[in-house]
Amino acid sequence: MDHLSQLKDTADKITSMEIRGAGRIAKAAALALRDYVESLEVGSIGEFNRHIENAAKLLVDTRPTAVSLPNAIRLTTQYTSSDVYEAKEEIINNAERFIRQANDALRKIGEIGARRISDGDVIMTHCNSNAALFVITTAFEQGKDISVIATETRPRRQGLLTSKHLLDYGIPTTLIVDSAMRYCMKKVDTVIVGADAIAVNGALVNKIGTSQLALAAHEARTNFLTAAETYKFSPNTIHGEFIEIEQRSIDEVLDRETLADLPELNVLNPAFDITPPKYIDLIITDVGAVPPGMAYTIIKDHLGWEVSEIV
Ligand code: RUB
């Protein structure tokens, strides 16, 4: 397969969710750009720029909600040289640095988040978040006797991936259907989920159902944490932009025969929802455990975007 086909293949895998999860898609995009650039043969910097723009667009259009994707692509494709060879080197270094830092961020989030978990805790998690799982598995590796309730996460059932991952570690895990989250909340000490995006006001965008989970935790006075690398914070939200909620195919919700039996039925399949900052106790990032009110500072200090840059 040539490198453009490989780039398209990565884009298709992200769209179809063969590669999924905000962190994984960001790293896959950085890697795809690195490999693409390595093999790119062009005659001029103008041609090079056009190829990079097209490649970036192909990847960024795959899934609209996870801000990790445009952040990773922007960080990877920042080059200053007008010499093609040097520009290539810059992109390759950027991609490798992004992947290295993203992996390091997970380790730090694990360490920081594990301090919020006590021996004997029951933890509830939703969907399948690598960052949230790093917190849970780090706490377990520290010798804390913990157990996890994993929500199934309809329609794609990422809760099964989470359950398998936890069981492989030897962590006692119980799977529940999503609608059982409030019923089971009374047993839970801490809820921890991942993030597809954090807006400037500290609102969390994550898998559909997360906001219900946060409400149930709030009502039960249960800690609600989200684990988010700094590249999951959304710079565009300081420009007043909304984060788009991805609407996926209704085929994920009902099979073709059932849909054919109910031709007049409207089915919606929003993939993410928004949890207001007031329901979030802490955001566990790679630069510390911060309250949602610090989102602007993270965007400014770690992504380099400021309100003053807005024209
Ligand atoms: C995955 C999801 C995860 C976040 C964070 O949604 O909502 O909680 O992406 O994951 P989908 P991570 O399955 O639709 O991609 O911490 O691994 O980046």
Boltz pocket constraint, residues with backbone or C-beta under 6 A from the ligand:
constraints:
  - pocket:
      binder: B
      contacts: [[A, 20], [A, 21], [A, 22], [A, 23], [A, 24], [A, 66], [A, 126], [A, 127], [A, 128], [A, 129], [A, 130], [A, 131], [A, 132], [A, 158], [A, 193], [A, 194], [A, 195], [A, 196], [A, 206], [A, 207], [A, 227], [A, 271]]
      max_distance: 6.0
